[in-house]
């Protein structure tokens, strides 16, 4: 509804320029963080939250654990070198090069190939089994199930309405701003942004892009899948030169083929494609040069937007903290007239989301 009525674009236009400028860098840092985790270069830690993986072969780290980390570093450096030399498809070649090294070094790890042949076996008809499973399409046979809300103990009817509304608000806000941020960040990274009548940069055909995302989100939810939405990892494709709808069609076709050859597709180790995400993060950090770091009313919202995306593991929360700080600083520094009405409304919605759903 927000997309169909045009409110979604109005909401995005109400986001201050300083926050928009910081979004690509924040997404880049977020993508890099995801890549570091996929490559196992950064691992969980009880004391500090995260910590670097150990390369210390002399201190207890086994070669079987260190070898994949070397592959990840090799893949990242290979992508960087090939990109510097203007080799087309450098990210893809970096992933394939890392994959090749991974399996060559696998011969030096005891038990690496144990059960390898069995893991490659596949059933071409397996993808269609999902369509016959009990979980698929249950909504059409049993309807939407809101029993968990209706049977909640200690809630009045009014309380249940508030619970349901705030839950919907949280999902809506997170999905909407994740999509808006991803679209803007990916287009900024691919130099696809265009100037509108006001001279401001915006996503081309934004309404169509958001409508496609909105329809996919609703359809995927009804079919019981994970959210079908605009994913931040798509920036990897944009960074590699994918700038038209043909890119999406080719990717879709590749996914369809992968359904029948899933074990073979899984041969690509996370250590190789994680390095690609780290490199995309590097490419997207360039936007910080356009931010006036000497102006506190600009630097604080920009920094919070960039930092809170990876730290909260959520793009929309980065936008939220950027907006909140922008409004407060402008209001208390005598520049309240610079704040748009739409900015006030969005900030109020984020405050409501934080207090009612967290």
ZIPENOR-V662682 format. One record per run of one state. SS is the DSSP state (2 for helix, 1 for strand, 0 for the rest). FROM is the first residue (numbers start at 1). TO is the last residue. If there is no record, write none. Layout:
ss=SS from=FROM to=TO
ss=SS from=FROM to=TO
//
This chain:
ss=0 from=1 to=6
ss=2 from=7 to=13
ss=0 from=14 to=16
ss=2 from=17 to=38
ss=0 from=39 to=41
ss=1 from=42 to=45
ss=0 from=46 to=48
ss=1 from=49 to=52
ss=0 from=53 to=56
ss=2 from=57 to=59
ss=0 from=60 to=62
ss=2 from=63 to=84
ss=0 from=85 to=89
ss=2 from=90 to=108
ss=0 from=109 to=115
ss=2 from=116 to=119
ss=0 from=120 to=125
ss=2 from=126 to=132
ss=0 from=133 to=137
ss=2 from=138 to=142
ss=0 from=143 to=146
ss=2 from=147 to=150
ss=0 from=151 to=156
ss=2 from=157 to=189
ss=0 from=190 to=193
ss=1 from=194 to=195
ss=0 from=196 to=200
ss=1 from=201 to=202
ss=0 from=203 to=205
ss=2 from=206 to=222
ss=0 from=223 to=231
ss=2 from=232 to=239
ss=0 from=240 to=244
ss=2 from=245 to=260
ss=0 from=261 to=261
ss=2 from=262 to=265
ss=0 from=266 to=269
ss=2 from=270 to=290
ss=0 from=291 to=295
ss=2 from=296 to=312
ss=0 from=313 to=314
ss=2 from=315 to=332
ss=0 from=333 to=335
ss=2 from=336 to=338
ss=0 from=339 to=340
ss=2 from=341 to=357
ss=0 from=358 to=358
//
